[in-house]
Each structure stands twice: as structure tokens, then as C-alpha cells.
């Protein structure tokens, strides 16, 4: 495999569309004229499948990308004078260009920081939430209204069911709503081996942004409201934000392929397994430190600067800015063992092994 067509590890967004999703995309294309703006059969079928997956009558909306999903969902949960509590490494804090603040007309993000082991692994803790909520109660302070957690986190770790329940308990204690950024929700479920309901509405989550793009879809995320009262007028938010697809079937039909026969879970489990393979191969190499055991589909490791530059020179792509000084290697639904082994071979060659 040449450097021009090799699989890369910079992002799971590099991967193409999985065959099952593409099959239903083509089926939708071959179905002739269909009603627009979500009134088609494919949107109805896929949203019903999501309700069956979560075992609850929830409201489901499709948008083009994760930033829109998070931003619009949060805007529906709070007013402009409210605030959203999140982790310092939450995607809404570091990588969405102020989208949540923009679409909520100014709701402030409050970063919950502490020195616990969970916080060091990219997680928000109940203690951090309590500290921010009780810090001030005067009218000059943006009133906390929402807690947002990322599952899996930006550091590749996963909240356990109990951890989500504890966060939910603290949120409900202070009358806060709970949002879950699930760009890699499938990878988290694959790691935990639980039912999707167990880690969402049964654990107290009000709304989930269920990521499909990183798990084999060509485009599209699902915003799932378990608390349907909170989705009032959400369709209008989607339209106003330019996120209402006129030919909605081309977003919703691929979801049928992802949900059918648990393809979404199989794709995620494979990506997770490739991350485990890469992590195992990096263990014990001189000068290389895996920062923590991978739980989802990302490997975070500290590499010598010379090795980093050598790998770049060999044509490998991966990020450093996300991992707090380390390197982030992301595996995807289609990552092949041979691709992992090729990267490891170059690492060892540069280390003289």
C-alpha cells in the first residue's frame, strides 16, 4: 500500500461509507420520487428503528454534522442567560467554533475542572458540577441549566453506566438537564457491552446526539430527545440553522443500513479492536508511552519528537494538539490489521528495532 492510498489514523472521519449504508443510499436513490423534508419512507423507517433500538418513544431529528447536533440540542435546553457545564476537553468547548454559544444566543460554557483521576481522563465529575452550580447564585452569574458529557470522551475514555447515573443524579439535584455528545456513542456502547438505553435515558440522559458519520455513514447525525417535552419547536431550529435536508432520504436511508443487523455496533467494535491492536503494539517500545488504555477507538501516546517527525515524513497522518501534548491515533470502522501493522513497523524501524 503506497503512502497516497494507505489508511490513515488522523481521524475516523477519513473513512468512507460502509457497504450497508451505501446499499440503502442507493436504494433510496432508485426509489424514484419521494416526499421531501423528511416525509419520505426512509426517514420514517430509520427513526422507528432508532426508537426500537432505545426501547422508548423518542423524538428523532437528522442534521448534517455533529457541531449542528450539539449546538441545536443545547440551544433547545437553555436560554441565552443560562450556562452549560462541560469538561475542559469537551468538543463543544474546544472544537465547535462557538457554535453552542451562537445558536443559543449566548449561553455560556462553564468548564468543570478538578484534579481527580476521572478528570485527567477527560471526564466531567459530579463534584465538578456541584462546585460550579454552588459557586454563585446571584443574578450577575449565568445560571447553570445543562450538563453536557461526551461519550466516548475526547481522550478516548468511556463513562460507565454508574458514572452517567451519578452525573445525572447531581444534575437532577440542581434541576439541570443532561445532554450527551455521542459522536462516538457506538464505540462507547461496544466497549461497555450494555444496551443503548442503559447508558442514556435509563441513566438520566435527556437528549443524545448519536453520531453516524464516524461510524460508517456518508453524512448525518441523529438528535434523539428522550424527554420529548424538550424538543418543542426543535424542527424550526433545524430549519432556521440550515440543517433541514430537502432530500432527507439521503441522510436517513443510510441509517437503515447502519441500524439493520447491528451494523453500527459491529463497526464500532471493529474500530475499538484495531485501537487495542495498535496500543498493544506500542507497549514497551523505547521512548513510547501509551497515556492510558484505549476504551474506544483512539490511542493516545507520547512519542519522542524525532519519531513524530519521522512518521510524518513517511506519510503518516495523526494529530498532536488533541492529546494534551501526546499523539492521537484514531481507528475507523474499516481500519485493517495490515494498516495498524504497517504503522507499527515504521515506528519500530525508526526506533531501530
N, C-alpha and C positions, 0 to 999 in steps of 0.2 A: 504494500500500500504506500503510495507516494505522499509527500507532505501536502500536496494540493487537494487530495481527496480523502485523507485519513480522518477518522473520527477524532473529535477534539474534546477537551474537558473544561472549557471556559464556562459553559452554561448548558443546561438541559434544554434551553431554547434553540440550540444548534440543531437538534434532531428534527427529522422530518415528521410526516404524518404516518401513524401506524396503519397497517393494511385494513384493519377492521373499520377504522374511522373513515378511511378513504373509500371503502366499499359503499358505505351509506351516503357519503357525499355524492358519489356517482349515481347512486340510486335516486337521490333527491333531484339531481340534475336531469335524470332520464324520465322523471315522473310527469314532465310537461308543465303546464301552467298550474301554479299553486297560489293560494291566497298569500298576501304579503303581510309584513309586520308581525309575524308570529301566529297568524291564524291558520297556518298550514298543519298538515297531519304529523309532520316530523317533530314539530315543536310540542304538539300535544303528546306524542308518544314518548319523547325523551323526558319531558317534565313528569309524566306519570311514572316513568322508570325511576326517576330520582326520588319521587315520593315513596315508591316501593322500597328503594334502597335504604332510605332513612326510616321507613316504617312510621310515617307521620304525614298528615295532610298539610304540607308546607307550600308556601308561595315561592315560585322559581322564576328568575329573570336571567336572560343571557345578555352579556355585554362582550365587547371585543377583547378587553385585556384586564389584567389584574389591578392596575392602578385605578381604572374606572370602577371596577368592582368594589375595591376597598373604599375609594373616595365617596362614591354614591351611597354605599351602605352606611358609612359613618355619618354622612350628611343626613340620612333619614333617621338617625338615632339621637341626634342632638341639635341644639340651636347654636347660633353664632356666638353666644355669650357663654357657651359650655366649653368643657375641655375633655380630651381623650387621653387616658393613661395608657402608656405603652412602654416597651423595653427600649433601651438606648440603641439597640441594633435592629429594631423593627423596621420592616420595609417602608411602612408609612412615614417613619421618621427620617430615614437615610436615603431613600431611593425613589420617591414619588414626586419630587419637584414641587412640593407644597400642594399637591392635588387634594388631599383631605381638607386642608385649610381653605383652599379655593372653593371647593364645591359645597362646603358647609358655611360659606360666607364668613369665615374667620375663627372657627372653633380651634382652640389652642391645643397642641400636643404637649402633654406633660410626661417627661421621661422619668420612669421609676428606677432608681439606682440603689444598689446596696452591695455589700461585699460577700454575699452568700455564694456557695458553690453553684447553685442554680442560676444566679445572675451572671456568673462568669461563663456559663454555657448558653447565654443568650436568652434566658427565660425571665419572664416577669414573675415576681413572687407576691403572695398575699400581703406580706409585710410591707413591701414597697408601695403597694396600692393603698394600704391603710395610712402610711406615712403621708402620702400626697393628699389623700382625702381629708385628713385631720390637720394638715399643715395650717390651713386658714379657712375661715368660713365667712369672711367679710365680703361685702358687695364689690370690692375692688379686685377680687380674685376670680378668674374664670371658673365657674362652678363645675367640678368633675361630674360627668354624666355617663361616660362609656369607658369600659376597659377593652383593650384590643390585644389579643395574643396571636402569635404567628406559629402555625402548626404545619409542618416542622419549622423550627426556628431558622433564622438566617445563618446560624452556626452549625446547622445540620443535626441539632438535637431535637428530641421529641418530648412533649408533655405527656406524662402518664394520665390515665383516666382519673386517678386520685388527685393529681396536681390540677387538672382542669376543674374538678369538683371543688377543690379548696379555693381556687381563684374565684369561681362562681359564687361560693358562699360569701367570700369577702365582698364581692361586687354587690350581691343582693343585700348584704348587711347595710351597705351605704346607698341603696336604691340606684345602683349603676347597672347599665345594660352591658352585655358581653358579646363582643364581636370576635370572630376567628378569621384571620387571614390564612386561608388554606391553599396557597399557591402550590404547595407540595403536600396537601392533605392526604392524597393517596399513599404517598411514601410513609407518612406517619401511621396510617392505619395498617399498612403492610408490616411495619415494624412491631406495632403493638399486638397485632393479631386479634383485635377486637372488632365489634360491629360498628359501622359508622355512627349509628345512633348513640352508642355508649359514650363516645368521645365528643358528641355535640349536644343535642337538645336534652338528652337524659342527664348530661353532666352540667346543664345550665346555660348552654350557648344559645343566644337569641338569633344570631344571623351568622351564616358561614359563606365565605367567598371560596367556592370549590374550584380549584384550578384544573383546567383541562389541557392547556397549551403545553405545559411542561411534561405532560403525561401521554402525549401521542396525538393530540388534536392539532389541526392546522391553525386554528384561532378559536378563541372563545372561552369565557369563564361563566360559571353559574353562580348567581347570588341567591342563596337559599334562606328564606326567612322562616324559622321555626315558630317564632312568635309573629303570627300573621298581622296582628294589630300594628306592628311596627313597619309594615310595608305599604301603609296607606299612601296613595299617590306616588309610589315608587316608579310606576310606569311613566309618569310625567317627568320625573327626574332623569330617567334613562333617555327619554326623547329629547329633553332640553339639552342634555350633555352631548348629543350627537352619537349616542351609543345604541340607538334603536336601529337594528339592521332591517332594511326594507325587504331583502330576500333572506329572512331569518332562517329559512330551512337549511341554508348552507353553514350556519353555525350550529343549529340544533340537531341536524341529521347525523353528523359525526359523533355526537354524544351517544346516539343509539349504539353505534359500533363500540364505543368505549365502555358503555354500561352492560351490554349484552355479554353473557358468559363471564362476567367479572374481568373483562379485559383490562379495565382501569387498575384493578388490584394486581393482576399478573404483570402488567407493565411496570408498576411501581416496585413490586417485589424483585423483578429482574434488575432494575436500576440500583436498588439497595444492595443486591448481591454483588454487583460489579464494584460498588464502593467498598464493600467488605474485602473483595479480592485485591483492590488497589491498596487499601490500608494494610492488609496482611503483607503485601509485597514490600511496603515501605518500612515495616517494622525492623528495627535492628540495624538499619543501614547507617554508616558512619556520617554524623553531621545532620541526620534527618530525624525530626521529632514529630510524630503524629500527635497533634494537640489534644485530641480526645477521640475515643472510639466512635466511629460513624454509626448513627442510628437511622439516618435516612439515606439519601443518595449522594451525599457530599463528603469529601475527605479534606480535612484541614491539617496542614503540615507546615512545620518550619523547615525551610531548606537553606543551605548556605547560599549567599548572594551569587557566588560564581556558578553554582549549579543552576540557579534560576535563569541566569543569562544564557548559559549553555543550552538549556532546554528551549528557551525562546529561539535561539539561533538554529536549533534543529527543527524549528517549525511548530513546536507545541504551543497551544494557546490555553492560558489559565489566568485567573485573576489573583491579585495580591491585596488590593485595597479592602476587600470584604472581610478578610480573615483576621483583622486586627494585627497585621504585621506578618502573618503567615500566608501560605498559598492555598487557594481553594480549587479543588478538582471536583467537577460535577459529572456524574454519570447519568445516562439517559435510558429511556425505555429500549433503545436499540443498541446501546453500547455492547460491543462484542468483547469476549475474553481476550481475543487476539490484540485488540486495541489497548486494553489495560496492560497486557504483557509487553507490548511494544514500547509503551511509555516507561514501564519499569526497566526494560532492557536499556533504554537510553539513559535513565537515571544511574543505573549500575555502571554503564560504560563510562559515564562522565566522572564517576567516583573511583574508577579504576578497578572495578570488581568483575 
